[in-house]
Amino acid sequence: MKSYNVCLKDTVKKFTKRLFYALFDSEQEEAYGEYLEKTFLKITSKLDIDNGKAIWESFKSELPEIRKILDLDAIAFENNDPASHCLDEIYMAYPGFHAISIYRLSHALYKRDVYILPRMMSEYIHGITGIDIHPGATIGESFYIDHGTGIVIGESSIIKSNVKIYQGVTLGGIQVSKDLASTKRHPTIDDNVTIYANATILGGDIVIGKDSIIGANVWITQSVPENSLVTYQTEIKIRPKKNGIR
């Protein structure tokens, strides 16, 4: 019976937490620098990934740029959420920002043909926030997630800049088949789109045009032109009063 390194889940959890801390806290960066490199090399060795040292150096060189992009994400949170009081609150208390941070870190590894570790990182943050972003997805600057629980963003999704997504949104595929693994299965969301709660957008050929608003609870399987408003129509009937009682 084959043995699997499932104990790496705990190692990756600790590595991911400390990587997140080091990205935003200079004291933690200094304290954890040696640990992060040593642990990364241990993980890649266990996963039979060649050139771990070179991958780490390349990944580490990208961290300042990742930080700059995440700072733009944090500003988007502050600008869009009337419940926020300051930037510090975004960095320390917003699960959506936490999920985006781990996504951007895991995506940088995914681009370097490291696959299992980014998936383990994304599953760790998924368990904490309820937000499931595949590390293979492509997401532009100033990305804003409000609330976030139940969001699913598939591997080949493309999300451009200044996009806002609310809880329960799914960017998925119409078909689930292994022979589609190398094709684009998930939608493209253009600049300045807002997608409200529990909307479902399915299909690799689907494009939501820029500056569009997708209302709550809609189900979309065809492209939407620029500057569109898509809403789900429902009828609400209020029972009239009878003897003062409804």
Residue frames as qw, qx, qy, qz and C-alpha x, y, z in Angstrom:
[[0.000, 0.889, 0.459, 0.000, 0.00, 0.00, 0.00],
 [0.422, 0.502, -0.023, 0.755, 1.45, 3.35, -1.06],
 [0.385, -0.603, -0.407, 0.568, 2.25, 5.87, 1.66],
 [0.207, 0.775, 0.242, 0.546, 1.40, 9.56, 1.24],
 [0.373, 0.044, -0.369, 0.850, 2.95, 12.54, 3.02],
 [0.249, -0.746, -0.502, -0.359, -0.33, 13.68, 4.53],
 [0.538, -0.617, -0.286, 0.498, 1.50, 15.02, 7.60],
 [0.360, 0.125, 0.188, 0.905, 2.74, 17.79, 5.30],
 [0.153, -0.757, -0.488, -0.407, -0.67, 19.41, 5.78],
 [0.517, -0.790, -0.207, 0.257, 0.44, 20.62, 9.21],
 [0.559, -0.245, 0.199, 0.766, 3.79, 21.78, 7.86],
 [0.196, 0.425, 0.462, 0.753, 2.13, 23.71, 5.01],
 [0.294, -0.841, -0.436, -0.129, -0.36, 25.28, 7.41],
 [0.533, -0.694, -0.037, 0.482, 2.45, 26.69, 9.57],
 [0.477, -0.014, 0.378, 0.793, 4.51, 27.69, 6.53],
 [0.082, 0.635, 0.523, 0.562, 1.55, 29.55, 4.99],
 [0.371, -0.873, -0.309, 0.078, 0.76, 31.43, 8.20],
 [0.539, -0.581, 0.119, 0.599, 4.35, 32.55, 8.66],
 [0.398, 0.219, 0.472, 0.756, 4.71, 33.50, 5.00],
 [0.075, -0.805, -0.466, -0.359, 1.62, 35.71, 5.35],
 [0.475, -0.824, -0.137, 0.276, 2.97, 37.30, 8.52],
 [0.579, -0.301, 0.270, 0.708, 6.39, 37.92, 6.99],
 [0.334, 0.512, 0.496, 0.616, 4.86, 39.59, 3.94],
 [0.130, -0.839, -0.289, -0.443, 3.28, 42.37, 6.00],
 [0.565, -0.822, 0.070, -0.007, 5.40, 42.58, 9.15],
 [0.447, 0.727, -0.476, 0.211, 9.10, 43.41, 8.82],
 [0.381, -0.547, 0.666, -0.334, 9.87, 41.99, 12.26],
 [0.876, 0.044, 0.435, -0.202, 8.27, 38.68, 11.29],
 [0.744, 0.640, -0.191, 0.008, 10.12, 38.71, 7.96],
 [0.139, 0.701, -0.645, 0.270, 13.41, 38.89, 9.81],
 [0.563, -0.340, 0.655, -0.371, 12.38, 36.29, 12.39],
 [0.845, 0.183, 0.460, -0.204, 10.99, 33.77, 9.89],
 [0.441, 0.726, -0.411, -0.331, 13.29, 34.25, 6.89],
 [0.039, 0.423, -0.905, -0.032, 15.49, 31.23, 7.57],
 [0.493, 0.130, 0.787, -0.346, 12.52, 29.10, 8.64],
 [0.656, 0.569, 0.139, -0.477, 10.59, 29.86, 5.45],
 [0.438, 0.618, -0.603, -0.250, 13.41, 28.87, 3.12],
 [0.097, -0.286, 0.941, -0.152, 14.28, 25.75, 5.09],
 [0.541, 0.245, 0.683, -0.425, 10.65, 24.65, 5.28],
 [0.631, 0.607, -0.117, -0.469, 10.01, 25.35, 1.59],
 [0.316, 0.523, -0.778, -0.144, 12.96, 23.16, 0.64],
 [0.275, -0.081, 0.911, -0.296, 11.71, 20.44, 2.99],
 [0.634, 0.416, 0.415, -0.502, 8.23, 20.54, 1.46],
 [0.591, 0.630, -0.333, -0.378, 9.46, 20.51, -2.14],
 [0.084, 0.416, -0.905, -0.001, 11.80, 17.64, -1.35],
 [0.427, 0.103, 0.818, -0.373, 8.95, 15.62, 0.16],
 [0.643, 0.573, 0.277, -0.427, 6.87, 16.36, -2.94],
 [0.716, 0.061, 0.528, 0.454, 9.71, 15.29, -5.27],
 [0.337, 0.933, 0.127, -0.010, 9.97, 18.75, -6.80],
 [0.753, 0.102, 0.052, 0.648, 13.32, 19.42, -8.47],
 [0.313, 0.412, 0.031, 0.855, 15.24, 22.70, -8.21],
 [0.383, -0.759, -0.515, 0.105, 13.60, 23.71, -4.94],
 [0.440, -0.488, -0.065, 0.751, 16.34, 26.21, -4.15],
 [0.165, 0.077, 0.423, 0.888, 16.04, 27.96, -7.52],
 [0.213, -0.622, -0.643, -0.391, 12.25, 28.06, -7.24],
 [0.435, -0.710, -0.410, 0.373, 12.49, 29.56, -3.75],
 [0.351, -0.326, 0.103, 0.872, 14.90, 32.29, -4.87],
 [0.012, 0.280, 0.553, 0.785, 12.71, 33.16, -7.83],
 [0.341, -0.684, -0.627, -0.153, 9.55, 33.16, -5.68],
 [0.456, -0.602, -0.293, 0.587, 11.21, 35.26, -2.97],
 [0.261, -0.086, 0.241, 0.931, 12.25, 37.87, -5.53],
 [0.147, -0.460, -0.587, -0.649, 8.58, 38.33, -6.48],
 [0.334, -0.557, -0.679, 0.342, 7.36, 38.92, -2.92],
 [0.105, -0.363, -0.134, 0.916, 7.82, 42.73, -3.00],
 [0.229, -0.041, -0.507, -0.830, 5.67, 42.93, -6.14],
 [0.383, -0.427, -0.811, -0.119, 3.03, 40.69, -4.55],
 [0.259, -0.480, -0.504, 0.670, 3.00, 43.00, -1.54],
 [0.047, 0.184, -0.157, -0.969, 2.42, 46.04, -3.80],
 [0.351, -0.222, -0.685, -0.599, -0.54, 44.35, -5.48],
 [0.410, -0.474, -0.758, 0.180, -2.01, 43.32, -2.13],
 [0.139, -0.343, -0.287, 0.884, -1.70, 46.89, -0.88],
 [0.260, -0.002, -0.388, -0.884, -3.90, 47.91, -3.82],
 [0.446, -0.348, -0.797, -0.212, -6.37, 45.17, -2.87],
 [0.320, -0.421, -0.616, 0.584, -6.46, 46.49, 0.70],
 [0.053, 0.207, -0.005, -0.977, -7.18, 50.01, -0.55],
 [0.374, -0.175, -0.641, -0.647, -10.04, 48.59, -2.67],
 [0.416, -0.431, -0.783, 0.169, -11.49, 47.03, 0.49],
 [0.190, -0.400, -0.383, 0.811, -11.28, 50.30, 2.39],
 [0.143, 0.120, -0.263, -0.947, -12.80, 52.27, -0.49],
 [0.435, -0.163, -0.680, -0.567, -15.70, 49.87, -1.06],
 [0.493, -0.407, -0.760, 0.120, -16.73, 48.74, 2.42],
 [0.206, -0.717, -0.005, -0.666, -18.57, 51.38, 4.45],
 [0.813, -0.561, -0.132, -0.077, -18.11, 49.20, 7.55],
 [0.778, 0.066, -0.206, 0.590, -14.32, 49.54, 7.46],
 [0.310, -0.930, -0.114, 0.159, -12.67, 52.12, 9.71],
 [0.086, -0.840, 0.480, 0.236, -9.03, 52.04, 8.61],
 [0.641, 0.494, -0.575, -0.124, -6.50, 50.10, 6.53],
 [0.080, -0.384, 0.854, -0.342, -5.16, 48.32, 9.62],
 [0.687, 0.067, 0.502, -0.521, -8.56, 46.70, 10.03],
 [0.796, 0.464, -0.230, -0.312, -8.40, 45.32, 6.48],
 [0.414, 0.522, -0.736, 0.118, -5.01, 43.69, 6.96],
 [0.040, -0.253, 0.847, -0.467, -5.78, 42.20, 10.35],
 [0.407, 0.158, 0.693, -0.574, -9.49, 41.40, 10.40],
 [0.653, 0.424, -0.082, -0.622, -10.90, 40.84, 6.89],
 [0.744, -0.047, 0.664, 0.058, -11.20, 37.19, 5.78],
 [0.691, 0.696, 0.194, 0.002, -11.63, 38.25, 2.14],
 [0.178, 0.891, -0.417, 0.033, -8.30, 40.05, 2.18],
 [0.539, -0.459, 0.706, -0.025, -6.68, 37.07, 3.95],
 [0.810, 0.276, 0.517, 0.013, -7.97, 34.75, 1.22],
 [0.544, 0.837, -0.043, 0.040, -6.75, 37.03, -1.58],
 [0.154, -0.818, 0.555, -0.004, -3.31, 37.26, 0.07],
 [0.632, -0.231, 0.738, 0.051, -2.87, 33.50, 0.17],
 [0.752, 0.570, 0.332, -0.003, -4.21, 33.25, -3.37],
 [0.351, 0.904, -0.245, -0.003, -1.61, 35.71, -4.68],
 [0.316, -0.634, 0.706, 0.001, 1.20, 33.85, -2.90],
 [0.715, 0.038, 0.698, -0.002, 0.02, 30.43, -4.08],
 [0.663, 0.726, 0.165, -0.084, -0.52, 31.72, -7.64],
 [0.106, 0.858, -0.494, -0.094, 3.11, 32.85, -7.79],
 [0.436, -0.342, 0.831, 0.034, 4.18, 29.28, -7.05],
 [0.724, 0.413, 0.535, -0.136, 1.61, 27.83, -9.46],
 [0.481, 0.848, -0.147, -0.166, 3.13, 29.93, -12.26],
 [0.007, -0.682, 0.731, 0.032, 6.45, 28.23, -11.47],
 [0.723, 0.120, -0.630, -0.255, 4.92, 24.80, -12.14],
 [0.057, 0.065, -0.855, 0.512, 4.61, 23.98, -8.44],
 [0.470, -0.299, -0.515, -0.652, 1.11, 22.55, -8.06],
 [0.602, -0.408, -0.683, 0.071, 0.50, 20.52, -4.91],
 [0.349, -0.226, -0.422, 0.805, 1.89, 23.06, -2.45],
 [0.171, -0.087, -0.093, -0.977, -0.28, 25.93, -3.79],
 [0.574, -0.337, -0.581, -0.468, -3.35, 23.69, -3.61],
 [0.575, -0.353, -0.634, 0.379, -2.53, 22.85, 0.01],
 [0.157, -0.094, -0.219, 0.958, -2.12, 26.55, 0.76],
 [0.355, -0.185, -0.309, -0.863, -5.47, 27.37, -0.85],
 [0.626, -0.371, -0.662, -0.181, -7.23, 24.55, 1.01],
 [0.415, -0.231, -0.548, 0.689, -5.79, 25.83, 4.29],
 [0.075, 0.088, 0.109, -0.987, -7.24, 29.31, 3.76],
 [0.474, -0.237, -0.584, -0.614, -10.46, 27.84, 2.35],
 [0.546, -0.361, -0.737, 0.170, -10.97, 26.05, 5.65],
 [0.253, -0.288, -0.402, 0.832, -10.51, 29.30, 7.58],
 [0.150, 0.254, -0.030, -0.955, -12.51, 31.71, 5.40],
 [0.564, 0.460, 0.645, -0.232, -14.92, 29.56, 3.38],
 [0.417, 0.797, -0.173, -0.401, -13.48, 31.19, 0.24],
 [0.811, -0.016, 0.525, 0.256, -12.22, 28.76, -2.42],
 [0.372, 0.850, -0.238, -0.288, -9.88, 30.37, -4.97],
 [0.946, 0.127, 0.144, 0.262, -7.93, 27.97, -7.15],
 [0.421, -0.650, 0.264, 0.575, -4.26, 29.07, -7.35],
 [0.468, 0.149, 0.616, 0.616, -4.39, 28.72, -11.13],
 [0.176, 0.871, 0.458, 0.014, -6.95, 31.51, -11.51],
 [0.423, 0.208, 0.074, 0.879, -5.75, 34.84, -12.93],
 [0.196, -0.850, -0.472, 0.129, -6.85, 37.88, -10.91],
 [0.362, 0.624, 0.028, 0.692, -6.05, 41.52, -11.65],
 [0.239, 0.116, -0.428, 0.864, -5.39, 44.46, -9.35],
 [0.297, -0.091, 0.255, -0.916, -7.72, 46.00, -6.75],
 [0.493, -0.222, -0.792, -0.284, -9.81, 42.87, -6.21],
 [0.320, -0.258, 0.437, -0.800, -12.52, 43.20, -3.56],
 [0.444, -0.255, -0.850, -0.120, -14.41, 40.40, -1.80],
 [0.384, -0.387, 0.261, -0.797, -17.22, 41.35, 0.57],
 [0.826, -0.258, 0.305, -0.399, -18.13, 38.81, 3.28],
 [0.212, 0.566, -0.774, -0.190, -16.83, 36.03, 1.04],
 [0.505, -0.109, 0.826, -0.226, -18.21, 32.82, 2.54],
 [0.711, 0.380, 0.576, -0.133, -19.07, 30.32, -0.18],
 [0.390, 0.792, -0.289, -0.370, -17.19, 32.01, -3.04],
 [0.814, -0.032, 0.516, 0.266, -15.74, 29.53, -5.57],
 [0.325, 0.823, -0.298, -0.357, -13.33, 30.69, -8.29],
 [0.964, 0.125, 0.223, 0.073, -12.20, 27.95, -10.66],
 [0.711, -0.284, 0.332, 0.552, -8.75, 27.25, -12.03],
 [0.427, 0.237, 0.456, 0.744, -9.05, 28.88, -15.47],
 [0.011, -0.909, -0.404, 0.100, -11.09, 31.89, -14.34],
 [0.421, 0.221, 0.033, 0.879, -9.81, 35.28, -15.45],
 [0.191, -0.874, -0.413, 0.171, -10.76, 38.25, -13.31],
 [0.446, 0.539, 0.014, 0.714, -9.50, 41.63, -14.48],
 [0.268, 0.072, -0.401, 0.873, -9.02, 44.83, -12.46],
 [0.255, -0.066, 0.240, -0.934, -11.35, 46.58, -10.01],
 [0.554, -0.232, -0.694, -0.396, -13.77, 43.66, -9.71],
 [0.365, -0.275, 0.550, -0.699, -16.08, 43.27, -6.70],
 [0.565, -0.102, -0.782, -0.245, -17.52, 39.89, -5.69],
 [0.525, -0.414, 0.332, -0.665, -19.93, 39.13, -2.86],
 [0.419, -0.239, 0.839, -0.250, -20.58, 35.98, -0.84],
 [0.700, 0.241, 0.634, -0.223, -21.72, 32.76, -2.48],
 [0.523, 0.702, -0.257, -0.408, -20.58, 33.65, -6.02],
 [0.793, -0.084, 0.562, 0.218, -19.44, 30.75, -8.22],
 [0.391, 0.708, -0.427, -0.405, -17.21, 31.13, -11.26],
 [0.664, -0.174, 0.727, -0.028, -17.33, 27.57, -12.53],
 [0.069, 0.222, -0.795, -0.560, -17.46, 25.22, -15.47],
 [0.731, 0.070, -0.108, -0.670, -20.53, 23.89, -17.23],
 [0.940, 0.078, -0.320, -0.090, -19.07, 20.40, -17.56],
 [0.460, -0.667, 0.580, -0.085, -16.86, 18.43, -15.20],
 [0.964, 0.264, 0.023, 0.026, -14.77, 16.06, -17.29],
 [0.666, -0.512, 0.325, 0.435, -11.12, 15.06, -16.99],
 [0.630, 0.293, 0.442, 0.568, -10.56, 15.40, -20.73],
 [0.125, 0.913, 0.207, 0.327, -11.25, 19.16, -20.38],
 [0.659, -0.593, -0.101, 0.452, -8.31, 19.63, -18.01],
 [0.489, -0.141, 0.241, 0.826, -6.22, 21.58, -20.52],
 [0.090, 0.585, 0.489, 0.641, -9.04, 23.80, -21.79],
 [0.082, -0.140, 0.281, -0.946, -10.45, 27.06, -20.40],
 [0.260, -0.409, -0.872, -0.066, -13.46, 25.93, -18.40],
 [0.231, -0.650, -0.515, 0.509, -14.24, 29.01, -16.31],
 [0.258, 0.889, 0.344, 0.154, -15.48, 32.51, -17.18],
 [0.442, 0.157, -0.045, 0.882, -13.71, 35.79, -17.79],
 [0.166, -0.861, -0.431, 0.211, -14.77, 38.81, -15.73],
 [0.456, 0.565, 0.078, 0.684, -13.77, 42.13, -17.30],
 [0.259, 0.111, -0.343, 0.896, -12.76, 45.38, -15.57],
 [0.222, -0.087, 0.228, -0.944, -15.01, 47.15, -13.05],
 [0.577, -0.263, -0.645, -0.426, -17.61, 44.36, -12.80],
 [0.356, -0.270, 0.607, -0.657, -19.67, 43.85, -9.63],
 [0.551, -0.113, -0.783, -0.266, -21.13, 40.40, -8.92],
 [0.481, -0.430, 0.316, -0.696, -23.64, 40.24, -6.09],
 [0.426, -0.289, 0.794, -0.322, -24.37, 37.41, -3.67],
 [0.644, 0.108, 0.742, -0.153, -25.01, 33.85, -4.86],
 [0.603, 0.653, -0.202, -0.410, -24.68, 34.59, -8.57],
 [0.760, -0.124, 0.599, 0.220, -23.45, 31.62, -10.63],
 [0.438, 0.762, -0.297, -0.373, -21.48, 32.16, -13.85],
 [0.790, -0.135, 0.589, 0.105, -20.51, 29.03, -15.77],
 [0.800, 0.523, 0.259, 0.141, -18.43, 28.28, -18.85],
 [0.616, -0.299, 0.249, 0.685, -15.01, 28.93, -20.34],
 [0.304, 0.401, 0.455, 0.735, -16.35, 30.97, -23.27],
 [0.187, -0.866, -0.462, -0.043, -18.36, 33.29, -21.03],
 [0.366, 0.146, -0.135, 0.909, -17.24, 36.92, -20.76],
 [0.155, -0.832, -0.484, 0.222, -18.88, 39.42, -18.44],
 [0.416, 0.641, 0.123, 0.633, -18.28, 42.77, -20.14],
 [0.357, 0.002, -0.371, 0.857, -16.63, 45.63, -18.30],
 [0.182, -0.088, 0.184, -0.962, -18.63, 47.98, -16.08],
 [0.572, -0.287, -0.604, -0.475, -21.46, 45.43, -15.76],
 [0.386, -0.289, 0.598, -0.640, -23.47, 44.60, -12.65],
 [0.505, -0.094, -0.831, -0.211, -24.59, 41.02, -12.04],
 [0.541, -0.475, 0.140, -0.680, -27.41, 40.90, -9.51],
 [0.372, -0.298, 0.806, -0.350, -27.90, 38.43, -6.71],
 [0.649, 0.109, 0.705, -0.265, -29.00, 34.84, -7.39],
 [0.653, 0.594, -0.191, -0.430, -28.69, 34.97, -11.19],
 [0.781, -0.084, 0.580, 0.215, -27.54, 31.97, -13.25],
 [0.354, 0.801, -0.254, -0.410, -25.46, 32.92, -16.31],
 [0.753, -0.044, 0.589, 0.290, -24.32, 30.61, -19.12],
 [0.554, 0.639, 0.314, 0.432, -23.93, 33.18, -21.89],
 [0.441, 0.029, -0.083, 0.893, -21.75, 36.24, -22.28],
 [0.075, -0.862, -0.431, 0.255, -22.91, 39.65, -21.07],
 [0.448, 0.668, 0.098, 0.586, -22.12, 42.85, -23.01],
 [0.328, 0.070, -0.322, 0.885, -20.36, 45.85, -21.47],
 [0.191, -0.095, 0.182, -0.960, -22.36, 48.15, -19.17],
 [0.528, -0.297, -0.678, -0.415, -25.08, 45.55, -18.58],
 [0.399, -0.265, 0.563, -0.674, -27.34, 45.08, -15.57],
 [0.543, -0.058, -0.799, -0.252, -28.42, 41.49, -15.08],
 [0.377, -0.247, 0.541, -0.710, -31.02, 40.77, -12.39],
 [0.133, -0.192, -0.972, -0.027, -33.12, 37.86, -11.22],
 [0.419, -0.257, -0.122, -0.862, -36.81, 38.68, -11.35],
 [0.200, -0.223, -0.927, 0.226, -39.01, 37.29, -8.62],
 [0.377, -0.541, -0.324, -0.678, -42.56, 37.96, -7.49],
 [0.143, -0.024, -0.741, 0.656, -43.21, 38.71, -3.85],
 [0.423, -0.532, -0.503, -0.533, -46.77, 38.37, -2.60],
 [0.006, -0.132, 0.627, -0.767, -47.70, 39.80, 0.78],
 [0.224, -0.465, -0.853, -0.078, -50.78, 38.21, 2.27],
 [0.193, -0.563, -0.079, -0.799, -53.40, 40.87, 3.15],
 [0.100, -0.122, 0.708, -0.689, -54.44, 41.38, 6.71],
 [0.522, -0.387, -0.625, -0.433, -57.54, 39.60, 7.97],
 [0.633, -0.717, -0.274, -0.100, -58.91, 40.71, 11.27],
 [0.221, -0.911, 0.334, -0.097, -55.65, 42.42, 11.98],
 [0.675, -0.394, 0.607, 0.147, -53.65, 39.21, 11.50],
 [0.461, 0.583, -0.536, -0.401, -51.63, 38.17, 8.50]]
